Amino acid sequence: MRAEIRRALGVESLSSHGFRKLNAQALYAALCAQGLDDEAARLEVARHLGHNRVPVTVQSYVEANRQRG
């Protein structure tokens, strides 16, 4: 199953942490595209991942203060 997901995403190797990070980044991008500001989007991603602290999410999953164009 994991190999099928990697092929579908076009990546050679994807650990469970890598898959989690990819999912978090996709959610963050979608939330920003919906109009949430950086802080609100990071908070929502943190909740989605089950983190109690946003800095953990930023450090491991989502870039801080990503600017939308």
matplotlib code that plots the C-alpha trace (Angstrom):
import matplotlib.pyplot as plt

x = [0.0, 2.7, 4.5, 1.2, 0.9, 4.5, 4.0, 0.8, 2.5, 5.6, 8.1, 10.7, 10.7, 8.1, 8.3, 5.3, 6.7, 7.3, 3.7, 2.5, 4.6, 3.3, -0.3, 0.3, 1.9, -1.0, -3.5, -1.6, -1.6, -5.3, -6.2, -4.1, -5.8, -9.2, -8.1, -6.8, -3.8, -0.5, -1.1, -4.7, -3.6, -0.7, -3.0, -5.5, -2.7, -1.4, -4.8, -5.1, -1.9, -2.8, -0.1, -0.7, 1.9, 2.1, 5.9, 6.2, 4.2, 6.2, 9.5, 8.7, 5.9, 5.1, 7.4, 6.8, 5.4, 5.0, 3.8, 1.0, 1.3]
y = [0.0, 2.4, 1.9, 2.7, 5.9, 6.9, 6.3, 8.3, 11.2, 10.9, 10.4, 7.6, 7.1, 8.1, 7.1, 7.4, 10.7, 11.9, 11.0, 12.9, 15.9, 15.9, 15.7, 18.6, 20.8, 20.1, 21.0, 24.2, 25.2, 24.5, 26.5, 29.4, 29.2, 29.4, 32.7, 31.7, 33.7, 32.0, 31.8, 30.4, 27.9, 26.7, 26.3, 24.3, 22.0, 21.5, 20.5, 18.1, 16.5, 16.2, 18.7, 20.9, 23.4, 25.2, 25.5, 21.7, 21.8, 24.7, 23.1, 19.6, 20.0, 23.5, 26.5, 29.5, 32.7, 31.4, 34.3, 34.0, 35.8]
z = [0.0, 0.9, -2.4, -4.3, -2.3, -3.1, -6.8, -6.8, -5.1, -7.3, -4.5, -4.2, -0.4, 2.1, 5.7, 8.0, 9.3, 5.8, 4.9, 8.0, 7.1, 3.5, 4.8, 7.2, 4.5, 2.1, 4.8, 5.7, 2.0, 1.7, 4.8, 3.5, 0.1, 2.0, 3.5, 6.9, 8.1, 8.9, 12.6, 12.3, 9.7, 11.8, 14.8, 12.8, 11.5, 15.1, 16.2, 13.2, 14.2, 17.9, 19.0, 22.0, 21.0, 17.6, 17.8, 17.6, 14.4, 12.9, 13.7, 12.3, 9.8, 8.5, 7.8, 10.1, 8.7, 5.1, 3.0, 0.5, -2.8]

ax = plt.figure().add_subplot(projection="3d")
ax.plot(x, y, z, "-o")
ax.set_aspect("equal")
plt.show()
